[in-house]
Amino acid sequence: MPPLAKKTSLADRLAPVLLVLGALLTAADIILTFTVAPFVQGAELSEPVVIAGQVVTTKLLLTQKIFYLHVPVAVTSFAAMFFTAFYGVRFLMTKDRRYDLRARIATTVALVFILATMVSGDLWTRFEWGRWWVWEPRLTTYFILMLLVIGYFILRNAIDDPERRATFAAVFGIVAFIDAPISFLVTRLIPSSIHPVVFRTDSGLPPKMLIPFLLGLFGMLMVAFALYRIALAINESAQVVEDLKERLEERDAARAAAAADAARDRLMAAAGKVTGEKNPSYGSQSDNGSPAAPVAPDRAGAAAAGSAAADQNAACSEADPASPSDDSSAQ
């Protein structure tokens, strides 16, 4: 069993700090998104419009600003799925249940960010494309990833044996992670995809757009790591409590068994003493030192011997009538 005491690691001590810092970076991302980051030009207008003293000839896509939060959340979900696969491989190599716990928590964090990605992406799809859902390659592959992650937890709840549950979950988590890079690269693998490509080799974002985006990306990664470490510490503490309960139950069971054996020995000793008083033959001992069983007189054998002696005397009397018939005449 693992030790009951667990030392607090540096990552656990930094988790609350990273959570606060990540929240601040994310808040700065949102503020800069709506104050500094420029609008994205959309379709041409039928006639020019003056907005804030500037002549605008194309639609200003306000919905595009959701990507400053949507993309960092999606990238964070991919990173969490990587750790699901990593700890799954470690568990299959070592069979150490600590890695199964880490894989499960990483997948839980991934599910949280996957759901946030789906909600923010559907909002953009609704306002930009006019529909809540489009079977576009990026959306489809990411939807499959969400179903795989949900299936991961269904699989865990369907298996009772801890060893088999951890093994199957590790394999399933590795398979689910394969969909993450496919979903990330599908817009490059399928050029006809209508989903925009955010990460480009030519740094497609100007500084006023890139800085808020990076703030949101690092902020979300910090929040995810902090949530992972906090959840891990809580679950490890719960595991320590369960191990302590098991040890106490085993110790109580051993004490109860010892007490039962002692009571049985006392009862057997008392029963032997009572039986020995009723039959003194219990005082004798056998060769091995244990009390010998009482020997009851063989009444049937004694009666048979007496009958045989009487028959013999009668036969002698018939053979010699002159012989004395009793002890007094014999004298």
Buried (B, 14 or more C-beta within 10 A) or exposed (E): EEEEEEEEEEBBEBBEEBBEBBBEBBEBBBEBBEEEBEBBEBEEEEEEEEEEEEEBEBBBBEBBBBBBBBBBBBBBBBBBBBBBBBBBBBBBEEEBBBBBBBBBBBBBBBBBBBBBBBEBBBBBBEEBEEEEBBEBBBBBBBBBBBEBBBEBBEBBEEBEEEEEBBBBBBBBBBBBBEBBEBBBEBBEEEEEBEBBEBEEEEEEBEEEBEBBBBBBBBBBBBBBBBBBBBBBBEBBEEBBEEBEEEEEEEEEEEEEEEEEEEEEEEEEEEEEEEEBEEEEEBEEEEEEEEBEEBEEEEEEEEEEEEEEEEEEEEEEEEEEEEEEEEEEEEE
